[in-house]
């Protein structure tokens, strides 16, 4: 077995994996879904799914990585040669996601810099975000390509430093700061005049809004949020030490991911409701960039110390985006070092160049290339749809079939039990064989139906 990089400690692995899981989806999609689907009812559903459905998928991928000590391409093929194409499909996902994710990361850096410069009032105007991404401004600082390149280079520097001195140390610094910022901003937002109504709306269950669509929305959010089915957890698992308790580590990652998502709701929902005079419709109608870059700057600027809070908020979002982009790039680098036998330096430079080139369509897709669409979507939206809504569920379904019905769940159970007890083993067997594949098929069907406008999630 060839020598492989590794995290220096269990907490290093947990923070790095949690950093991958905690990303932009936690910050803008979770609060929106919680507000749309009955607040507390959605939260309860999400937590129950996290400790069953999410746990099953994550521990499967981490255990696969640690047992094989391989990147996703080789890991799937080593379990069963017929499933090797599934590894290639999983490897393609971060290649597609990383470029457009870094484009959005560049937007975050831009907004953070503007709030630090005291320009919060300017960026909170109704037209600013649209003008920025469409390249309507003439100055170099108004060009999203600049901020995209900055974000990509920041990501590349961390990955270039290696698993222990780069990925692990960066996550060990950013994740605790991210938690502290989340708690601090949440406390601030909950003390705003009128925030009590938003807090009530967010936390108290309203089962009148509960339906099968609520469960489907929670499953989808959990699936995308936890960095599943894109080779990341297999890659990070391959860096995990054999003696570290696997089940406990995965449980801690779940707590981090769910906790930050919950705190994001505490930051956003009460503040938006307070800003809107007790009406939650403003957040319900903004699910993505419109919430983060359109609504929230207005909200922060309308309250005392809004400029400082806005700067801290976008610093928080920057850390969340950066830890996720690091995991995406690290996965691609791991694949190149395994399959092409490149050094980490060469693999990182090659991957970074690829991201810079592939990210250009997403960066220009709302501006000069706005007239070009794929499946009636802008480039960024298309790449997001094809990777998150189609390819990832397919990979996850294939993983469940491979582990649950081809090699057998015992393959994963043995790896988990090699470093501790497997307390949720009985639940795991049922989930990986029968329940998880059905739930993933529902996610895939739901996303396709949403694309055709048949349902709305």
Secondary structure, DSSP 8 states (H G I E B T S, - for coil): -------SSHHHHHHHHHHHHSSHIIIIIHHHHHHHTTBHHHHHHHHHHIIIIIHHHHHHHHHHHHHHTS-HHHHHHHH-GGGHHHHHHHHHHHHHHHHHHHHHHHHHHHHHHHHHTT-HHHHTSTTHHHHHHTT---SGGG-HHHHHHHHHHHHHHHHHT-IIIIIIHHHHHHHHHHHHHHHHHHHHHHTSTTHHHHHHHHHSB-GGG-SHHHHHHHHHHHHHHTT-SSSHHHHHHHTS-TTS-HHHHHHHHHHHHHHHHHHHHHHHHHHHHHHTTT--HHHHT--SHIIIIIIHHHHHHTSTTHHHHHHHHHHHHHHHHHHHHHHHHHHHHHHHHHHS---HHHHHHHHHHHHHHHHHHHHHTTTTTTT--BTTB-HHHHHHIIIIIIIHHHHHHHHHHIIIIIS-THHHHHHHHTTS--TTHHHHHHIIIIIHHHHHHHHHHHHHHHHTTSS--
